[in-house]
Amino acid sequence: MTISVRELQSTDVETILGLRLQWLSQTFDVSDTTSKVRDWFSNYLGNPQSFALVATDRQACVGYILCDLLAHPTMSGLSAMIEEVCVAEPFRRRGIGRRLVLEARQRLVSRVDDLTTIRAQIDRKDDRAIAFWSALGFEQHVIEFTDYLEIQQ
C-alpha cells in the first residue's frame, strides 16, 4: 500500500461520492441525497474558502477530507471546520484518516495567516471518532444541540 495525498480534482467527485454513500448507507437512507452531495463536493473545487484532499492508493481514491474556512462574528482570525473525513472500509485503521487530517492541518497553517482554530464535529456517541480526534490533539469542549425540524413537502 502506497498512500499519496493530493487536492481534490473534478475527476474524483464521483469516487468520493461513492465512498460517502457506502459509508452513510450503513446507517441512513441516502438515496435522495446523491445529486445534492455531488454538488456539495463540486463546490470544493477552486473555492478559496474551502478545500478537499483525497488519499489515493495507486491512483485509486480511498479517502477524503473536506475543510471550510469560517469567520466568527466576534472573534478575530479565521477558524477551519473539518466537515468530513471518510476512508473506505478496507483501508481503515491504517493511518489514512490521521494522514488526511495532518496534511489538511499543515496546509491550513501554511496558507492561512490568521487561522486561530481547527474544529471538527462528531456524534457524541461515536467512541471511535472521539478516540481518533483526541489522539490527534483535538480537545472536546462544546456540546451542540440540534432541533431536527420536520420538513413539509
DSSP file (Angstrom, degrees, kcal/mol; ACC not computed):
  #  RESIDUE AA STRUCTURE BP1 BP2  ACC     N-H-->O    O-->H-N    N-H-->O    O-->H-N    TCO  KAPPA ALPHA  PHI   PSI    X-CA   Y-CA   Z-CA
    1    1 A M              0   0    0      0, 0.0     2,-0.5     0, 0.0    56,-0.1   0.000 360.0 360.0 360.0 122.6    0.0    0.0    0.0
    2    2 A T        -     0   0    0      2,-0.0    56,-1.0     0, 0.0     2,-0.4  -0.927 360.0-162.9-122.1 104.1    1.4    3.3   -1.1
    3    3 A I  E     -A   57   0A   0     -2,-0.5     2,-0.3    54,-0.2    54,-0.2  -0.734   9.1-178.6 -94.5 132.1   -0.8    6.2    0.0
    4    4 A S  E     -A   56   0A   0     52,-2.3    52,-3.0    -2,-0.4     2,-0.4  -0.928  14.1-148.3-121.5 150.7   -0.5    9.7   -1.5
    5    5 A V  E     +A   55   0A   0     -2,-0.3     2,-0.3    50,-0.2    50,-0.2  -0.981  28.2 152.7-121.8 132.3   -2.5   12.8   -0.5
    6    6 A R  E     -A   54   0A   0     48,-2.2    48,-3.1    -2,-0.4     2,-0.1  -0.919  46.9 -76.1-147.5 170.7   -3.4   15.5   -3.1
    7    7 A E  E     -A   53   0A   0     -2,-0.3    46,-0.3    46,-0.2     2,-0.0  -0.402  58.4 -92.6 -71.7 150.1   -6.1   18.1   -3.7
    8    8 A L        -     0   0    0     44,-2.7     2,-0.3    36,-0.1    -1,-0.1  -0.346  41.9-160.8 -60.5 137.3   -9.5   17.0   -4.9
    9    9 A Q    >>  -     0   0    0     -3,-0.1     3,-2.3    36,-0.1     4,-0.5  -0.839  32.1-109.5-116.8 159.0   -9.9   17.1   -8.7
   10   10 A S  G >4 S+     0   0    0     -2,-0.3     3,-1.0     1,-0.3     4,-0.4   0.823 118.3  61.1 -58.3 -30.8  -13.1   17.1  -10.7
   11   11 A T  G 34 S+     0   0    0      1,-0.2     4,-0.3     2,-0.1    -1,-0.3   0.611  98.9  58.7 -72.2 -10.3  -12.5   13.5  -11.8
   12   12 A D  G <> S+     0   0    0     -3,-2.3     4,-2.6     1,-0.1     5,-0.3   0.632  79.9  87.7 -89.5 -15.7  -12.6   12.5   -8.1
   13   13 A V  H <X S+     0   0    0     -3,-1.0     4,-2.1    -4,-0.5     5,-0.2   0.892  89.1  45.9 -57.5 -47.1  -16.1   13.7   -7.3
   14   14 A E  H  > S+     0   0    0     -4,-0.4     4,-2.0     1,-0.2    -1,-0.2   0.878 113.4  51.2 -64.4 -36.4  -17.9   10.5   -8.4
   15   15 A T  H  > S+     0   0    0     -4,-0.3     4,-2.0    -3,-0.2    -2,-0.2   0.937 112.5  43.2 -67.7 -46.6  -15.4    8.3   -6.5
   16   16 A I  H  X S+     0   0    0     -4,-2.6     4,-2.5     1,-0.2    -1,-0.2   0.830 110.3  57.9 -71.2 -27.9  -15.7   10.2   -3.2
   17   17 A L  H  X S+     0   0    0     -4,-2.1     4,-2.6    -5,-0.3    -1,-0.2   0.928 107.0  48.6 -61.0 -44.0  -19.4   10.4   -3.6
   18   18 A G  H  X S+     0   0    0     -4,-2.0     4,-2.3     2,-0.2    -2,-0.2   0.898 110.2  51.0 -62.1 -41.5  -19.4    6.6   -3.8
   19   19 A L  H  X S+     0   0    0     -4,-2.0     4,-2.2     2,-0.2    -1,-0.2   0.925 112.5  46.6 -61.0 -44.9  -17.2    6.4   -0.7
   20   20 A R  H  X S+     0   0    0     -4,-2.5     4,-3.0     2,-0.2     5,-0.3   0.924 112.5  48.5 -65.4 -44.9  -19.6    8.6    1.2
   21   21 A L  H  X S+     0   0    0     -4,-2.6     4,-2.2     1,-0.2    -1,-0.2   0.895 112.1  49.4 -63.8 -39.5  -22.8    6.8    0.1
   22   22 A Q  H  < S+     0   0    0     -4,-2.3     4,-0.4    -5,-0.2    -1,-0.2   0.917 114.4  45.9 -64.1 -43.0  -21.2    3.5    1.1
   23   23 A W  H >< S+     0   0    0     -4,-2.2     3,-0.8    -5,-0.2    -2,-0.2   0.948 119.4  38.1 -64.6 -51.5  -20.2    4.8    4.5
   24   24 A L  H >X S+     0   0    0     -4,-3.0     4,-3.1     1,-0.2     3,-2.0   0.764 101.1  71.8 -77.6 -24.7  -23.5    6.5    5.3
   25   25 A S  T 3< S+     0   0    0     -4,-2.2    -1,-0.2    -5,-0.3    -2,-0.2   0.669  85.3  70.6 -67.1 -13.3  -25.8    3.9    3.8
   26   26 A Q  T <4 S+     0   0    0     -3,-0.8    -1,-0.3    -4,-0.4    -2,-0.2   0.747 119.8  15.1 -69.4 -22.6  -24.9    1.6    6.7
   27   27 A T  T <4 S+     0   0    0     -3,-2.0     2,-0.3    -4,-0.2    -2,-0.2   0.678 126.7  38.0-120.8 -32.5  -26.9    4.0    9.0
   28   28 A F  S  < S-     0   0    0     -4,-3.1     2,-0.8     2,-0.0    -1,-0.2  -0.797  76.2-109.4-125.7 161.1  -29.1    6.2    6.8
   29   29 A D        +     0   0    0     -2,-0.3     3,-0.2     1,-0.1    -4,-0.1  -0.848  40.9 170.3 -85.6 110.4  -31.3    6.1    3.7
   30   30 A V    >   +     0   0    0     -2,-0.8     3,-1.6     1,-0.2     4,-0.5   0.273  40.3 109.3-107.5   9.6  -29.1    8.2    1.4
   31   31 A S  T 3  S+     0   0    0      1,-0.3     3,-0.5     2,-0.2    -1,-0.2   0.812  80.3  47.5 -60.4 -32.7  -30.9    7.6   -1.9
   32   32 A D  T 3  S+     0   0    0     -3,-0.2    -1,-0.3     1,-0.2     4,-0.3   0.497 104.5  62.0 -86.6  -2.4  -32.4   11.1   -2.1
   33   33 A T    <>  +     0   0    0     -3,-1.6     4,-2.8     1,-0.1     5,-0.3   0.531  70.0  98.3-101.9  -6.3  -29.1   12.9   -1.4
   34   34 A T  H  > S+     0   0    0     -4,-0.5     4,-2.3    -3,-0.5     5,-0.2   0.894  87.3  41.1 -55.8 -51.4  -26.9   11.8   -4.3
   35   35 A S  H  > S+     0   0    0      1,-0.2     4,-2.0     2,-0.2    -1,-0.2   0.879 116.1  50.7 -68.1 -36.2  -27.3   14.9   -6.5
   36   36 A K  H  > S+     0   0    0     -4,-0.3     4,-2.3     2,-0.2    -1,-0.2   0.914 112.2  46.5 -65.5 -42.3  -27.1   17.3   -3.6
   37   37 A V  H  X S+     0   0    0     -4,-2.8     4,-2.9     2,-0.2     5,-0.2   0.883 108.9  55.2 -69.3 -37.4  -23.9   15.7   -2.3
   38   38 A R  H  X S+     0   0    0     -4,-2.3     4,-2.2    -5,-0.3    -1,-0.2   0.934 111.2  45.1 -58.3 -46.2  -22.4   15.7   -5.8
   39   39 A D  H  X S+     0   0    0     -4,-2.0     4,-1.5     2,-0.2    -2,-0.2   0.897 111.2  53.8 -64.0 -40.5  -23.0   19.4   -6.0
   40   40 A W  H  < S+     0   0    0     -4,-2.3     4,-0.4     1,-0.2     3,-0.4   0.935 110.3  46.2 -59.8 -47.7  -21.6   19.9   -2.4
   41   41 A F  H >< S+     0   0    0     -4,-2.9     3,-1.8     1,-0.2     4,-0.3   0.909 108.7  56.0 -61.1 -42.0  -18.4   18.1   -3.3
   42   42 A S  H >< S+     0   0    0     -4,-2.2     3,-1.6     1,-0.3    -1,-0.2   0.798  95.2  67.2 -62.6 -28.1  -18.1   20.1   -6.6
   43   43 A N  T 3< S+     0   0    0     -4,-1.5    -1,-0.3    -3,-0.4    -2,-0.2   0.684  90.1  64.8 -65.9 -16.6  -18.2   23.3   -4.5
   44   44 A Y  T X  S+     0   0    0     -3,-1.8     3,-0.6    -4,-0.4     2,-0.6   0.595  79.7  98.6 -80.6 -10.8  -14.8   22.4   -3.0
   45   45 A L  T <  S-     0   0    0     -3,-1.6   -36,-0.1    -4,-0.3     6,-0.1  -0.690 105.6 -14.0 -81.8 117.8  -13.2   22.7   -6.5
   46   46 A G  T 3  S+     0   0    0     -2,-0.6    -1,-0.2     1,-0.2    -2,-0.1   0.672  93.7 142.2  68.5  18.4  -11.4   26.1   -6.8
   47   47 A N    X   -     0   0    0     -3,-0.6     3,-1.5     3,-0.2    -1,-0.2  -0.829  42.5-155.4 -94.2 119.2  -13.2   27.6   -3.8
   48   48 A P  T 3  S+     0   0    0      0, 0.0    -1,-0.1     0, 0.0    -2,-0.0   0.688  92.7  54.8 -69.1 -15.8  -10.8   29.9   -1.9
   49   49 A Q  T 3  S+     0   0    0     19,-0.0    20,-3.4     1,-0.0     2,-0.3   0.391 117.1  25.0 -96.7   2.9  -12.8   29.4    1.3
   50   50 A S  E <   - B   0  68A   0     -3,-1.5     2,-0.3    18,-0.3    18,-0.2  -0.980  59.1-172.3-154.9 164.5  -12.6   25.6    1.3
   51   51 A F  E     - B   0  67A   0     16,-2.4    16,-2.8    -2,-0.3     2,-0.4  -0.986   9.6-150.3-156.5 161.1  -10.6   22.7    0.1
   52   52 A A  E     - B   0  66A   0     -8,-0.3   -44,-2.7    -2,-0.3     2,-0.3  -0.992   7.6-160.5-134.1 141.9  -10.7   19.0   -0.1
   53   53 A L  E     -AB   7  65A   0     12,-2.0    12,-2.1    -2,-0.4     2,-0.4  -0.908   6.1-154.5-117.9 149.6   -7.9   16.4   -0.1
   54   54 A V  E     -AB   6  64A   0    -48,-3.1   -48,-2.2    -2,-0.3     2,-0.5  -0.954   8.9-141.6-122.4 146.0   -8.0   12.9   -1.3
   55   55 A A  E     -AB   5  63A   0      8,-2.4     7,-3.2    -2,-0.4     8,-1.1  -0.902  25.2-167.7-101.2 131.8   -5.9    9.9   -0.3
   56   56 A T  E     -AB   4  61A   0    -52,-3.0   -52,-2.3    -2,-0.5     2,-0.5  -0.923  20.4-159.5-123.7 148.4   -5.0    7.6   -3.1
   57   57 A D  E >  S-AB   3  60A   0      3,-2.7     3,-1.7    -2,-0.4   -54,-0.2  -0.962  89.0 -21.0-122.6 109.5   -3.5    4.1   -3.3
   58   58 A R  T 3  S-     0   0    0    -56,-1.0    -1,-0.1    -2,-0.5     3,-0.1   0.932 129.3 -50.5  53.1  49.8   -2.0    3.5   -6.7
   59   59 A Q  T 3  S+     0   0    0      1,-0.2     2,-0.5   -55,-0.0    -1,-0.3   0.231 113.9 119.2  75.8 -11.4   -4.2    6.3   -8.2
   60   60 A A  E <   -B   57   0A   0     -3,-1.7    -3,-2.7     1,-0.0     2,-0.4  -0.734  68.8-121.8 -88.1 129.7   -7.4    4.9   -6.7
   61   61 A C  E     +B   56   0A   0     -2,-0.5    -5,-0.3    -5,-0.2     3,-0.1  -0.555  39.0 165.2 -72.0 123.7   -9.2    7.2   -4.2
   62   62 A V  E     +     0   0A   0     -7,-3.2    26,-3.0    -2,-0.4     2,-0.3   0.384  61.4   0.5-120.3  -0.7   -9.5    5.5   -0.8
   63   63 A G  E     -BC  55  87A   0     -8,-1.1    -8,-2.4    24,-0.3     2,-0.3  -0.976  56.0-162.4-174.9 166.6  -10.4    8.5    1.4
   64   64 A Y  E     -BC  54  86A   0     22,-2.5    22,-2.5    -2,-0.3     2,-0.3  -0.984   8.0-152.3-155.7 163.2  -11.0   12.2    1.6
   65   65 A I  E     -BC  53  85A   0    -12,-2.1   -12,-2.0    -2,-0.3     2,-0.4  -0.994  10.3-154.4-139.2 140.3  -11.3   15.2    3.9
   66   66 A L  E     -BC  52  84A   0     18,-2.3    17,-2.0    -2,-0.3    18,-1.0  -0.965  14.4-176.5-117.7 130.2  -13.3   18.4    3.5
   67   67 A C  E     -BC  51  82A   0    -16,-2.8   -16,-2.4    -2,-0.4     2,-0.4  -0.982   6.0-171.1-130.8 138.8  -12.3   21.7    5.1
   68   68 A D  E     -BC  50  81A   0     13,-2.3    13,-3.1    -2,-0.4     2,-0.5  -0.960  19.1-134.2-125.2 145.3  -14.0   25.1    5.2
   69   69 A L  E     - C   0  80A   0    -20,-3.4     2,-0.4    -2,-0.4    11,-0.2  -0.854  28.3-174.7 -97.0 134.3  -12.7   28.5    6.5
   70   70 A L  E     - C   0  79A   0      9,-3.4     9,-3.1    -2,-0.5     2,-0.4  -0.970  19.1-142.5-131.7 143.0  -15.1   30.4    8.6
   71   71 A A  E     - C   0  78A   0     -2,-0.4     7,-0.1     7,-0.2     5,-0.1  -0.869  18.0-139.0-101.1 139.2  -15.1   33.8   10.2
   72   72 A H        -     0   0    0      5,-0.7     5,-0.0    -2,-0.4    -2,-0.0  -0.791  13.9-130.9 -95.3 140.0  -16.6   34.3   13.7
   73   73 A P  S    S+     0   0    0      0, 0.0    -1,-0.1     0, 0.0     3,-0.0   0.757 102.1  21.2 -64.8 -23.8  -18.6   37.4   14.2
   74   74 A T  S    S+     0   0    0      2,-0.1     2,-0.3    -3,-0.0    -3,-0.0   0.584 109.4  77.0-120.5 -13.8  -16.9   38.4   17.5
   75   75 A M  S    S-     0   0    0      2,-0.1    -3,-0.4     1,-0.0     2,-0.2  -0.735  76.7-120.7 -99.6 148.2  -13.5   36.6   17.4
   76   76 A S  S    S+     0   0    0     -2,-0.3    -2,-0.1    -5,-0.1    -1,-0.0  -0.495  72.9  23.5 -81.8 157.1  -10.5   37.7   15.4
   77   77 A G  S    S-     0   0    0     -2,-0.2    -5,-0.7    38,-0.1     2,-0.3  -0.144  90.2 -68.6  83.4 179.8   -9.0   35.5   12.8
   78   78 A L  E     -Cd  71 115A   0     36,-2.9    38,-3.3    -7,-0.1    39,-1.0  -0.781  32.8-149.2-110.7 153.7  -10.4   32.5   10.9
   79   79 A S  E     -Cd  70 117A   0     -9,-3.1    -9,-3.4    -2,-0.3     2,-0.4  -0.951  11.3-141.5-118.2 141.8  -11.5   29.1   12.1
   80   80 A A  E     -Cd  69 118A   0     37,-2.7    39,-3.4    -2,-0.4     2,-0.5  -0.876  10.7-156.9-102.2 137.1  -11.3   26.0    9.9
   81   81 A M  E     -Cd  68 119A   0    -13,-3.1   -13,-2.3    -2,-0.4     2,-1.0  -0.962   9.9-146.5-113.5 120.8  -14.0   23.4   10.1
   82   82 A I  E     -Cd  67 120A   0     37,-3.5    39,-0.7    -2,-0.5   -15,-0.2  -0.782  19.2-174.6 -83.0 107.5  -13.3   19.9    9.1
   83   83 A E  E     -     0   0A   0    -17,-2.0     2,-0.3    -2,-1.0    -1,-0.2   0.855  59.3  -6.3 -75.2 -36.6  -16.6   19.0    7.6
   84   84 A E  E     -C   66   0A   0    -18,-1.0   -18,-2.3    -3,-0.1     2,-0.4  -0.970  46.5-167.6-163.1 140.8  -16.0   15.3    6.9
   85   85 A V  E     +C   65   0A   0     -2,-0.3     2,-0.4   -20,-0.2   -20,-0.2  -0.997  21.6 173.9-128.3 127.7  -13.2   12.7    6.9
   86   86 A C  E     -C   64   0A   0    -22,-2.5   -22,-2.5    -2,-0.4     2,-0.4  -0.998  11.5-176.8-139.5 133.2  -14.0    9.4    5.2
   87   87 A V  E     -C   63   0A   0     -2,-0.4   -24,-0.3   -24,-0.2     5,-0.1  -0.995  38.3-103.4-127.9 135.6  -11.8    6.4    4.5
   88   88 A A    >   -     0   0    0    -26,-3.0     3,-2.2    -2,-0.4     4,-0.5  -0.267  36.2-113.1 -57.6 140.8  -13.0    3.3    2.5
   89   89 A E  G >  S+     0   0    0      1,-0.3     3,-1.4     2,-0.2    -1,-0.1   0.841 113.5  52.6 -47.2 -48.8  -13.8    0.4    4.8
   90   90 A P  G 3  S+     0   0    0      0, 0.0    -1,-0.3     0, 0.0    -2,-0.1   0.678 112.3  47.8 -66.7 -12.9  -10.9   -1.9    3.6
   91   91 A F  G X  S+     0   0    0     -3,-2.2     3,-0.6   -29,-0.2     5,-0.4   0.373  85.8 116.7-107.4   3.0   -8.4    0.9    4.2
   92   92 A R  T <   +     0   0    0     -3,-1.4    -4,-0.0    -4,-0.5    -3,-0.0  -0.294  67.0  30.1 -72.9 158.3   -9.5    1.9    7.7
   93   93 A R  T 3  S+     0   0    0      1,-0.1    -1,-0.2    -2,-0.0    -4,-0.0   0.787  91.8 101.6  64.9  30.6   -7.2    1.6   10.8
   94   94 A R  S <  S-     0   0    0     -3,-0.6    -2,-0.1     0, 0.0    -1,-0.1   0.202 101.5 -98.2-124.6  12.2   -4.1    2.1    8.7
   95   95 A G  S  > S+     0   0    0      3,-0.0     4,-2.1     4,-0.0     5,-0.1   0.531  89.2 120.6  86.6   6.4   -3.4    5.7    9.5
   96   96 A I  H  > S+     0   0    0     -5,-0.4     4,-2.5     2,-0.2     5,-0.2   0.926  75.6  47.5 -72.3 -44.2   -5.0    7.2    6.4
   97   97 A G  H  > S+     0   0    0      2,-0.2     4,-2.3     1,-0.2    -1,-0.2   0.922 113.3  49.8 -60.3 -43.7   -7.6    9.3    8.2
   98   98 A R  H  > S+     0   0    0      1,-0.2     4,-2.7     2,-0.2    -1,-0.2   0.920 110.4  50.0 -59.1 -45.4   -4.8   10.6   10.5
   99   99 A R  H  X S+     0   0    0     -4,-2.1     4,-2.6     1,-0.2     5,-0.2   0.900 109.1  51.7 -63.6 -40.6   -2.6   11.4    7.5
  100  100 A L  H  X S+     0   0    0     -4,-2.5     4,-2.5     2,-0.2    -1,-0.2   0.927 111.9  46.5 -61.0 -44.6   -5.5   13.3    5.8
  101  101 A V  H  X S+     0   0    0     -4,-2.3     4,-2.7     2,-0.2    -2,-0.2   0.924 113.7  47.7 -65.0 -44.2   -6.1   15.4    9.0
  102  102 A L  H  X S+     0   0    0     -4,-2.7     4,-2.4     2,-0.2    -2,-0.2   0.893 112.8  48.6 -65.9 -39.5   -2.4   16.2    9.4
  103  103 A E  H  X S+     0   0    0     -4,-2.6     4,-2.4    -5,-0.2    -1,-0.2   0.919 112.7  48.5 -63.9 -43.7   -2.0   17.1    5.7
  104  104 A A  H  X S+     0   0    0     -4,-2.5     4,-2.7    -5,-0.2    -2,-0.2   0.924 111.7  49.7 -62.3 -43.9   -5.0   19.4    6.0
  105  105 A R  H  X S+     0   0    0     -4,-2.7     4,-2.8     1,-0.2     5,-0.2   0.928 110.6  49.8 -60.2 -46.1   -3.7   21.0    9.2
  106  106 A Q  H  X S+     0   0    0     -4,-2.4     4,-2.1     1,-0.2    -1,-0.2   0.916 112.7  46.8 -60.5 -44.3   -0.3   21.6    7.6
  107  107 A R  H  X S+     0   0    0     -4,-2.4     4,-1.7     2,-0.2     5,-0.2   0.912 113.2  49.1 -65.2 -42.0   -1.9   23.2    4.5
  108  108 A L  H  X S+     0   0    0     -4,-2.7     4,-2.3     1,-0.2     3,-0.2   0.947 112.4  46.7 -62.2 -48.9   -4.2   25.4    6.6
  109  109 A V  H  < S+     0   0    0     -4,-2.8    -1,-0.2     1,-0.2    -2,-0.2   0.878 116.2  44.9 -63.1 -38.7   -1.4   26.6    8.9
  110  110 A S  H  < S+     0   0    0     -4,-2.1    -1,-0.2    -5,-0.2    -2,-0.2   0.743 121.8  36.4 -79.0 -22.2    0.9   27.4    6.0
  111  111 A R  H  < S+     0   0    0     -4,-1.7     2,-0.7    -3,-0.2    -2,-0.2   0.674 107.1  62.9-104.9 -20.2   -1.7   29.1    3.8
  112  112 A V    ><  -     0   0    0     -4,-2.3     3,-1.2    -5,-0.2    -1,-0.2  -0.894  57.4-170.6-116.7 106.0   -3.9   31.0    6.3
  113  113 A D  T 3  S+     0   0    0     -2,-0.7    -1,-0.2     1,-0.3    -4,-0.0   0.862  85.7  41.6 -63.1 -38.7   -2.1   33.7    8.2
  114  114 A D  T 3  S+     0   0    0    -35,-0.0   -36,-2.9   -37,-0.0     2,-0.4  -0.054  77.4 141.9-105.5  33.8   -4.9   34.5   10.7
  115  115 A L  E <   +d   78   0A   0     -3,-1.2   -36,-0.2   -38,-0.2     3,-0.1  -0.602  17.6 170.1 -74.4 128.5   -6.0   30.9   11.5
  116  116 A T  E     +     0   0A   0    -38,-3.3     2,-0.3    -2,-0.4   -37,-0.2   0.725  58.3   9.6-110.9 -31.4   -6.9   30.6   15.1
  117  117 A T  E     -d   79   0A   0    -39,-1.0   -37,-2.7     2,-0.0     2,-0.4  -0.984  49.1-148.8-148.0 156.6   -8.6   27.1   15.4
  118  118 A I  E     -d   80   0A   0     -2,-0.3     2,-0.3   -39,-0.2   -37,-0.2  -0.999  29.9-173.1-123.9 125.5   -9.3   23.9   13.5
  119  119 A R  E     -d   81   0A   0    -39,-3.4   -37,-3.5    -2,-0.4     2,-0.3  -0.803  14.7-175.5-120.8 158.6  -12.6   22.3   14.5
  120  120 A A  E     -d   82   0A   0     -2,-0.3     2,-0.4   -39,-0.2   -37,-0.1  -0.981  13.0-148.0-146.7 147.4  -14.4   19.0   13.8
  121  121 A Q        +     0   0    0    -39,-0.7     2,-0.3    -2,-0.3    -2,-0.0  -0.951  21.4 168.2-119.4 140.6  -17.8   17.8   14.9
  122  122 A I        -     0   0    0     -2,-0.4     2,-0.4     8,-0.0    -2,-0.0  -0.893  46.0 -80.9-139.6 169.2  -18.8   14.2   15.5
  123  123 A D    >   -     0   0    0     -2,-0.3     3,-2.1     1,-0.1     7,-0.2  -0.619  38.3-135.3 -71.3 128.6  -21.6   12.2   17.0
  124  124 A R  T 3  S+     0   0    0     -2,-0.4    -1,-0.1     1,-0.3     6,-0.0   0.661 103.7  55.3 -63.7 -14.9  -21.1   12.3   20.8
  125  125 A K  T 3  S+     0   0    0      1,-0.1     2,-1.3     5,-0.0    -1,-0.3   0.411  79.5 101.3 -96.4   1.2  -21.8    8.5   21.0
  126  126 A D    <>  +     0   0    0     -3,-2.1     4,-2.3     1,-0.2     5,-0.2  -0.683  47.0 179.7 -91.2  89.9  -19.1    7.6   18.4
  127  127 A D  H  > S+     0   0    0     -2,-1.3     4,-2.4     1,-0.2    -1,-0.2   0.841  79.2  54.4 -61.5 -35.9  -16.4    6.3   20.7
  128  128 A R  H  > S+     0   0    0      2,-0.2     4,-2.4     1,-0.2    -1,-0.2   0.916 110.1  46.7 -64.8 -41.9  -14.0    5.5   17.8
  129  129 A A  H  > S+     0   0    0      2,-0.2     4,-2.7     1,-0.2     5,-0.3   0.898 110.9  52.2 -67.2 -39.7  -14.3    9.1   16.5
  130  130 A I  H  X S+     0   0    0     -4,-2.3     4,-2.2     1,-0.2    -2,-0.2   0.930 112.5  45.4 -60.7 -44.9  -13.8   10.5   19.9
  131  131 A A  H  X S+     0   0    0     -4,-2.4     4,-2.4     2,-0.2    -2,-0.2   0.897 112.0  53.2 -64.4 -40.7  -10.6    8.4   20.3
  132  132 A F  H  X S+     0   0    0     -4,-2.4     4,-1.0     2,-0.2    -2,-0.2   0.959 113.9  39.9 -59.1 -54.2   -9.5    9.4   16.8
  133  133 A W  H  <>S+     0   0    0     -4,-2.7     5,-2.2     1,-0.2     3,-0.3   0.872 114.7  53.0 -68.4 -36.6   -9.8   13.2   17.3
  134  134 A S  H ><5S+     0   0    0     -4,-2.2     3,-1.8    -5,-0.3    -1,-0.2   0.907 105.5  54.4 -63.2 -41.5   -8.4   13.0   20.8
  135  135 A A  H 3<5S+     0   0    0     -4,-2.4    -1,-0.2     1,-0.3    -2,-0.2   0.761 104.7  55.7 -64.2 -24.3   -5.3   11.1   19.6
  136  136 A L  T 3<5S-     0   0    0     -4,-1.0    -1,-0.3    -3,-0.3    -2,-0.2   0.406 125.2-102.5 -88.0   2.1   -4.7   13.9   17.1
  137  137 A G  T < 5S+     0   0    0     -3,-1.8     2,-0.2     1,-0.3    -3,-0.2   0.510  72.6 144.4  92.6   4.9   -4.7   16.5   19.9
  138  138 A F      < -     0   0    0     -5,-2.2     2,-0.4     1,-0.0    -1,-0.3  -0.548  41.0-139.3 -76.2 143.6   -8.2   17.9   19.4
  139  139 A E        -     0   0    0     -2,-0.2     2,-0.6     2,-0.0    -1,-0.0  -0.865   6.9-131.6-107.3 137.3   -9.9   18.9   22.7
  140  140 A Q        +     0   0    0     -2,-0.4     3,-0.1     1,-0.2   -10,-0.0  -0.769  49.7 138.3 -85.6 119.8  -13.6   18.2   23.3
  141  141 A H        +     0   0    0     -2,-0.6     2,-0.4     1,-0.2    -1,-0.2   0.487  46.3  62.9-142.6  -5.5  -15.1   21.4   24.6
  142  142 A V        -     0   0    0      2,-0.0     2,-0.5     0, 0.0    -1,-0.2  -0.974  52.3-156.9-129.3 139.5  -18.5   22.1   23.1
  143  143 A I        -     0   0    0     -2,-0.4     2,-0.4    -3,-0.1    -3,-0.0  -0.976  20.6-155.4-109.6 125.6  -21.8   20.3   23.3
  144  144 A E        -     0   0    0     -2,-0.5     2,-0.4     2,-0.0    -2,-0.0  -0.829   2.4-153.7-104.9 138.1  -24.0   21.2   20.4
  145  145 A F        -     0   0    0     -2,-0.4     2,-0.4     2,-0.0    -2,-0.0  -0.903  10.9-167.6-109.8 139.9  -27.8   20.9   20.4
  146  146 A T        -     0   0    0     -2,-0.4     2,-0.7     2,-0.0    -2,-0.0  -0.987  15.0-155.6-129.9 135.5  -29.8   20.4   17.3
  147  147 A D        -     0   0    0     -2,-0.4     2,-1.0     2,-0.0    -2,-0.0  -0.929  16.5-151.6-107.5 106.0  -33.5   20.6   16.6
  148  148 A Y        -     0   0    0     -2,-0.7     2,-0.2     3,-0.0    -2,-0.0  -0.691  16.3-154.3 -81.6 105.5  -34.3   18.4   13.6
  149  149 A L        -     0   0    0     -2,-1.0     2,-0.5     1,-0.1    -2,-0.0  -0.564  17.6-115.5 -82.9 141.2  -37.4   20.1   12.1
  150  150 A E        -     0   0    0     -2,-0.2     2,-0.6     1,-0.0    -1,-0.1  -0.644  30.0-140.8 -73.8 125.9  -39.8   18.1   10.0
  151  151 A I        -     0   0    0     -2,-0.5     2,-0.4     2,-0.0    -1,-0.0  -0.811   9.4-142.9 -94.5 122.4  -39.7   19.4    6.5
  152  152 A Q              0   0    0     -2,-0.6    -2,-0.0     1,-0.1     0, 0.0  -0.672 360.0 360.0 -83.1 133.6  -43.1   19.6    4.8
  153  153 A Q              0   0    0     -2,-0.4    -1,-0.1     0, 0.0    -2,-0.0   0.396 360.0 360.0-112.2 360.0  -43.1   18.8    1.1
